[in-house]
Structure formats: C-alpha cells, structure tokens
C-alpha cells in the first residue's frame, strides 16, 4: 500500500509576517492607562471638535428616521463627506480665519474634485474613490471619546445623555440635509455653508455646547466631568501664571512650579497633584524610549550581533566610575521643604551626551519614586505609579524597579549598569513580541509585531524605532479647547483664555 508522508500541517503557511508594532518594550503601560483617565474626551487621533457634534446629530437622525445600521452608516459617511467639503470650500475663501486642523478625508476629496463635483455615492461608498477605508468613516477615531463624554450611547449608534440636539441641529442641520438629498456636491454647492467651518466653532451654537462639555464640571468629584474640569482648570491656571507657548512650558509648571499647588482651584480635587506625578513619570518613559531607539540604531538593517556586544556598545557611551559616585553627582530632586526641583532640566544633566543624559533621567526617576511625596498613597504617587500595590508600579523598568537596581548596583561601575539595562531591554522586547504575536486566520499567517529580533543568540533589526515623547493628550485637549473658544493663542504664540474662557472658572 502506498504511503504518504506529511511534514507538518500543510494547510498552514509556516512563514511569519513581521509588522512594526507599537510600544516594543511596553514601558508606557501605566502611563497610558492613567492618562486616559485624567484626560477624558480626547485621544491622540481626535483632532477636530465639530466631528463630536456632527456624529451626535447623525446618530439623532438615524434614530428619528428609524434607520438600520447599514442606512445609518451611509448617512454618517455622506455627512462626513459634505462636512469636509464645506470646510474645504470655506478655507479656500477670504472669510476663513486662522489655521485649523484639516477635515478628515480631505486628500482623497481633493483628488475627486479634479474630475468635477464629488459623487456622494462613490465617495461615501466602499469601493474605488471612497473617502475612508473604515466602514463607519472616521467615527472610530472619536467614538470612544464621544461615549466617554456622553454624546453617544455606549451600546449602539444613538445619542447619549449629554447630547443636546437643539444647538447642534441649528448649526449643522444643513450638512445632514444636503448629505441626504444630493447626488453630487461641488465646492460651489457648499460655499454657502460658511457657518459649519471649523473656524466658526468659537462663535457657533454647537461650539458653545461643546465648550461647556469640554470645560467639564470640576466640582463633580469622582466623575468624568469632574476629572476633565479639574484638568482644564489646571491648564488654565498654567497659562495665567506663566507664559505657556508649548507643552514643555506647561510641563515645567505642572512638575516644578510651587504655584501649581497654591492656586485657588488647586484644592478642588487631587487631579492636579496626580498630574504632577503623571508628567514626572513621563520623563522616565521617554528616557527608556530614547535608549531603546538608540540601541535599534546601533543595529544595521542587514547585520546582527550578540546581545552582549550590543550592551557593551551602549556601555561604552557612559562615563567610568562607580554608580554610587554617579548618583551622588546628580542634582537634587527636591529642596529641603520637599518642593520638587527641576533636576531633569538642570544644566548638569541636559549638557551630557545622549546615553549619559538618558540614564541620568532614569536614575532621577528612581529618586522621584522616593522623594516625590512623603506617603505611599498620596495623589502625586498615584499619578507616578498608581495606588499602593498597583502591579504596574513595581514592574520591570518602572521607577520602583530603577530605584531597586540603583541600590543593588551601587558599588558596581556605571558601565556595568548600562550593560544590565541593555540586556533587560532586549529580553523584554523579545517577551513583548511573543506576547503580542498572533495567528491571523484570514490568510493563515503568523503575525509578529517586532522591531528587533532575538534569535539563536543573535539580535538583529527588522524595523527602526522613533522615540517620540509619550502623549499626555494635552495637545489634543488644548486644541479642542481652542477650537470651541475656551482657549486661544495671542500674536506671539502664547496660550491665553478664549472668548468662552470664563467657563473654566
């Protein structure tokens, strides 16, 4: 009888598909989760405030017209196309004021306009010429925030308890009506919809409703609106107390300024103090990212080396001497009264070579673990590493872990510590890759999110790394606040209160 030999599961593609995964050493887990709580209502991809209102109005219309999901999606996509075209038409006119985020899908709509009016069926469809690849358009970027703020329901595409149809309908009804009736739309067709442009939200009825929503309710302690309101008041206090032109200026106020805790609104709740811990924790997260990106850069795209050799290369960029002496040479993180000092911005740190500076930042973070406050569960500490016993507070690469490593390696050389840190990062990246890898049924492939591969005693680079500062969502929150008139920028670029800034009192 004939025998058939089968070598492995022949119905499975045994190759792997490496992709450029996010957070390769997973050092930002606690920070990201805490930021989501303390900056509710925005994410890194929520850029345009009036989409919050538009999505709510479409959901209201879908319920009023008793539309099923397919029809609701179609109305949403058509409305987003019309809204984008209206913004584009106004921005091209002399009446447009200032620079604002572009509407979603603009690039594809600009391309479609080269052939004449935009066919709404094509642009809002799912084939060639579509403005968005997602079935729900750009709702996915906003829906989580819209549910958090109560604009949309958490269980279906319908409005939530915070949605106010009257001001939104008065401002944006023309967009949805045109989307419902038109077959093709040109820029001339929407030239009369000047009031729906993003630049007009500071003066519009829906903009006022959004401003009240984004201002929060700081005295409603323990609620989303309470946390948002306290965060907004902290930002408003910063721009009234010190010149704030960028996020670094805001960071200095939050981390170090004594007035941060003496301002009249500072005692409303403990959110301000938790932000002090959060922003300080971000210093350590960024330092880890910078070190990891530097190690990735040391690996050429076509070469490989042992982890030990890679670690030695990192160590060669550190000074000689004991770790104890190195730590003693760092600036103090607090004064005699416990007030945080700008150690991370001290010239003795900022003037160092890259790797030396980043390692110093990590060790300062370890010292903040002890000196940020005097209690185990004070607000600053809860922002810095979570409440007492939080598992992410003591995990590998956390400030708690760095503080313990500093004590353990105090009598070894600082270069030995650098070797240890490099080896830990390589091993951690490998574990993170394995934990995130998955089998994709659609094409029978094993998907591996990876930047650097550890294989058979060698490490090599698959994708490079860019060490961006961790997002605290301040930029998004301040942008939204500016769009709806809570904040503004003066002629010199400094942040000020906007025409609706009194809502932040």
N, C-alpha and C positions, 0 to 999 in steps of 0.2 A: 504494500500500500504506500502511495506517495506521501511524503512528509512535508509539511510547510513550516518553515522557520520564521517566527515573528520576533524581531528585535525591538522590543519596546512598543508602546502604544502608537501604532502607526497613524491613528486618526488625529493625533495632536502634533501641531507644529512645535518642534522642540527648541526653536530659536527664541531668544529673548529680545525684547524691544525696549532699549533704554530710552527714557524720556527725561527732560530737565525738570525734576521735581522741585517743589518749594521746601524751604526750611530743612536743608540737608543734615544739620546737626541738632535740630529741634531744641534750640536753646531759648526760643521765644514762647514756649507753650503757655506758661503762667501769664506772661505779659500780655499776650494777645487775648487771652480769655478775660483778663481783668479790664483791659481797655474796652472790650465790647460792652462790659457792664457800665463803665464810667463815662463813655461817650455814646450813649444810645441814640439811635435815629440816623446814624451815618455809618458808612463803611468806606473802604478805600476806593470803591467804584461808584459811589453815589456822588455825582458831580453837578447835577442840575436840579435846582429846587422845584421848579414848576412841574417836573415829572411826578412828584408826590401828589400834587393837586390833580394833574391830568389822569393818573391811574385811578385815583379815587372817583373822579367823575365818570370814567368809563365803567368802573365797577357798579356805580349807582345806575347808570343807563342800562347795563346788562341785566340788572335785577328788575328795573322798571319795565323793560321790554320783554322780560322772561326769556332771555337768550340762553341757549345751551352753551357748553364750553367752546365748541367749535365756532359758533357765531360770536361769542364774547371775545375770543382770541382774534378773530378777523376784525372786529370793531376796534380792539386795542391797537392792532398793528396799523390799521388805516389811520387812526387818530394820531399815533406817533409820527407817521409819515407827514401828515398835514401839519402837525405842530412843528416839526423840524423845518419844513418848507417855509412856514410863516416866520420862524426865527431867521432863516437864511435870507429871506426877502427883506426883512427889516434891517438886518446887519449890513446889507448892501446899500441901504439908503442913508441919506444925510441925517435922518432923525435918530439913528442908533446912537446910544450914549455909552461910552466905556467899553472895556474889554471883558467879556464874559465867556464861560465855557461854551463850546460848540454843542449844538443839539446832536443827539445820538443818530448815527447813520448818515451823517452829512456827506462823507466822502462818496458813498455809493449813490446818493441822491444827486450830487453834483454831476456825477458821471451820467446818470439817467437824463438829466436836464440838457445835456449836449444834443440829445435827439428830439428835444421839444418838451411838451408837458409830460409830467410823470404819470404813467398809467398806474392808478392805485391798486388795481387787481394784481399787476405784476410786482410792483414794489412791496406790497403788503403780503404777497404770496410766499411760497416756499421754494420756488424754482429759480432759474437764472434771472438776475435783475432784482432779487429781493434786497431789502434794506438791512435785514438782520437774519442771522442764521438760526437764532433761537425761535422756537415755536411761539413763545409769548413775547416776542420782541425784546425790549430792554427791561421788562418787568422784573426779571430775575435779579438784576443788579440792585433793585430798590425794594423788592417785596418784603424781605426780612426787616428792613428799617421801617417800612410802611406798617407792618404788623406791630412792631415794637411801639410805634407812636400812636397806634390805634386808628390809622387811616383805613387800613384794610383788615378784614376779619382774618383770624388765624386758621380757619377751617375751610374756606372756599374763596372764590374770587367775588367778594362782595364787600361793601363798606364796613368799617369798624365804628366803634362808639365815638371816636374823636372826629370823624369826618363831618364837615358842615357843608351841605350841598349848596346853600344859597350864595355865599360869596364865590365859591368855585364855579358854579354854573354861570353866574353873571359875568365872570371873566373869561371862561374857556368854552362856553357852550357852542360858540361859532365853530370851533375846531372840530368838535364831535359831530355837529350837524353837517359840516362840509364833508367830513370823512364818511358819513353815512350815505350821502347823496351823490357825490361827484364820481365820475369815472376816470377823469384825468385832471391833474392840478399843475398849473404853472406858477412861477413866482409872481406873475401879474395877478393871478387869481387870489393870492393870499396877501397881496400888498396892502389891502385894507385892514388886515388883522394886526395892526400895529401894537395894540394893547397886549397881545399874547406873548410878545417877545420877552425873553428873559430879562432884558434890561429894564423892563417896565414893572417887574415884580415888586420893586421897592415902593411903588405907588398904587398897586392894584388891590382889589378886594381879596382875591385869593392869596396875594402876598402878605396881607395883614393877618389873615387866618394862619398862614404858615409861620409868620413871625411869632405869633402867640404860641404856636405849637413848639417851635424851636427854642423859645425863651424858657420853656418848662415852668414848673411851679416849685421853686426851691424850698418852700416851707412844707411841702407834702413829703415828709421824710419817709424813707423806705419804699418809695415808688419810683418808677421810671422817670416820670415828670420831675420828681424831686431831685434825683441824681443829675438829670440833664440841666435843670435850673441852676443847681449849685455849680456845675462845671461851667456853665455860661457866665455866671456871676464872677467866677474866678478869672476867666479870660477878660471880662470887662474891667475887673479890678486891676489886672496887669496893665492894660493899655491906658488906664487913668493914672497909674502910679509911676510908670517908667516908659520911656519911648520903646515901642514894640514895632519893628519893621519886618521881622521874620520869626520863624519858630525858635531859633536859638535865643532871641531876646526873651520870648515867652518862657523858654526853658530855664533861663537864668533866674527869672522872677520866681518861678514855681519851686526850683530846687534850693535857692540860696537866700532870697530876699527876706529880711525879717518882717517886712510889712505884709508878707503873704499870710501871716497868722494874726496880724493885728488889725487888718481891715475890718470895717463894720460888718461885712457879710460873711467873714471867715468862720464865725461861730454858728452859722445856721445849721450846719451838719458837719460830718467829718470827711466829706468828699474832697475838700481842698487838701487836707493833710494826707489822704490816701493818694491823691495825685502827686504830692511831693515824693512819696515812696515809689510810685509807678515811674515817674520821669527819671528818678535816680536809678531804678532797675534797668531802664532802657540804655543807660550808659554801658553797663556790663554786657547787655545783649549785643549792642553794636560792636563792642571790642571783640567779642567772640566771632562775630560775623567777619570782621576785618581780618582777624588772624586766620580764619578758615579760608577766606578768599585768597589771602597771600600764599597759603600752602598750596592751594589749587593752581595758582600762577606759577609756582615752582615746578610743577609737573608739566612738561611739554605735551602737546597734543598727540605726539607719536611715541613718546618714551615711557619708561616705567622705572621705579626704584623701590628699594625696600622701605618699609615704614621707618626703620631705624635711621636710614640715610636722610629721609625727608625730615625727620625730627632733628637730626644733627644740623641740617641746613638752617632750620628755624633757630636753634640754639646759638649758632654762630653769629646771629644778628643781635644777641643780647650781650650786655657787659659782663665782665668777670666779677668774682666776689661772691660772698655768701648771700643767701636770700634774706637773712636777718638784717644785714647791713643795707641791703637794697630797700627793704621795707622801712627801716629807720630813716632813710633818706627821702621818703615820700612826704609831701605836705600833709598837715593835719586836716582831718575831715570835719572837725567841729572846733569851736572855740571853748573857752573854759565854762561857759554857760550852757553848752550843748547846742548852740546855734550852728547849723550847717555852714561850712566854709567852702568856697569854690575850688576845692582841691583839684578836681578834674580839669579846670580851666587855668590852673596855676602855670606860670611860665616854665617852672622846673619840670613840668610834665609835658606840656604842649610843645616844648622845644626839643624833645627827644626824637630819635629816629623811630620809624614806624613801629616795628615789632616791640621795641623797648617801651614805647608810649602805650601800646595796646595792652601789654602785660601789666604795666603800671595801673591802667584803668581797671583791669580785673581785680588787682590787689586792693585798690581803693574801694571797689565794690564790696570786697570781702570785709573791709573795715567798716563800711557803712552798715553791714549786717549787724555789727555790734553797737555802733555809735549813732545810728540814725535816730534812735529814741531809747528811752530807758525801760520800756516794758515789752513783754513778749507779744502783746496783742493790741498795741496802740495803733491808731489809724495809719501812721507812716509805715509801720512794719507790715500792716495788712496790705498796703499798696506795694510794698517792696517784695514780699514773698508769700503773701496770704496769711490767714489766721494761723495761730499756733497749731502745729500738727498737719498743716497742708502738705500733701506729698510732693508737690512741685517745688515747695520751699526748700527742700533739702536734697533734691535730686542732683545727679551729676551735672556739673558746670554751673549750678546755681551759686549765688554769692555765699550761701552757707557752705557749700562744697569747697569753694575757693578759700574761704576762711580756714576750714579744716586742713586743706592742703598746705596753706601757708604755715600753719603751726607744725605740721608733720615734716615739712621740708626746710624748716628754718635754718638748720645747720648745714644743709647741702648748698651747692652753688646755685645761683640763679639760672645758669645754663642747664643744670640738671632738671630744674623745674620746667624749663621750656621744653625739654625733651619729653618729659612726662605729659605736659599739656598737649603736645602734638600727637603723641601716641593715643591718648584718650580721645582726641577729636577724630582720628582715623577710625578707631574701633567703634566709636559712637555713630559715625556716619554710616559705617557698614551695617550696624544693627538697625538704624533708622531706615535704610534702604530695604533691608529684608522685611521689616515690619510693614512697610508701605507697598511692597510688591504684590501683584495680584494677577490672577489668570483672567484674561478677557475672553468671554465666551463668544463674542460676536465674530472674532476672527481667529480664535483658538491660539492666542499668543500670550506669553508671559510678559507682563508689563513691569518694568523695573525703574522707578524714579531714582536717578543716580547722578551725581556729579563726579565722584571719584570711586573707583572700584578697588576693593581689596581682594586679591585672588592669588592663591597659591604662593603666599609670602611676598607678593609684589603689589604695589599700589600704582594705579595709572588713572589719568584723567579722561573722562568721557565728555563732560560739559564743563565750561568755565563757570565762575561764580562772580557775581557783582554784590558787593557788601553795602546794600542800602541801609540807611538808618531805619530802625523799626518804626512802624507807623503807630502813632498815638491817636490818629484820626483828628487831631487838632486842625490840620489844614482843611479837611473836608468840612468840619463843623464851622470854622470861621468863614469859609467860602459860602456855605449855605446861609449863614447869618448875614453876610454882606449882600447876598442876592435878594434877601427879603427885607433889608433895611435895618436890621439890628446893629450891624457894624458897617463901617465904611473905611476908606483909605484916603488920606489927605494928599496934597500935591507932592509931598516928599516921600510918599510910600508908607507913612506911619499909619498904624491902625487907630481908628477913633470910633466913637459911637455913631451909629447911623441915624436916619430920621425916625426910626422906631426904637432907638436905643433905650428909651425910658422903660420899655418892657423888661429890661434887665435889672431894674432897681428892686 
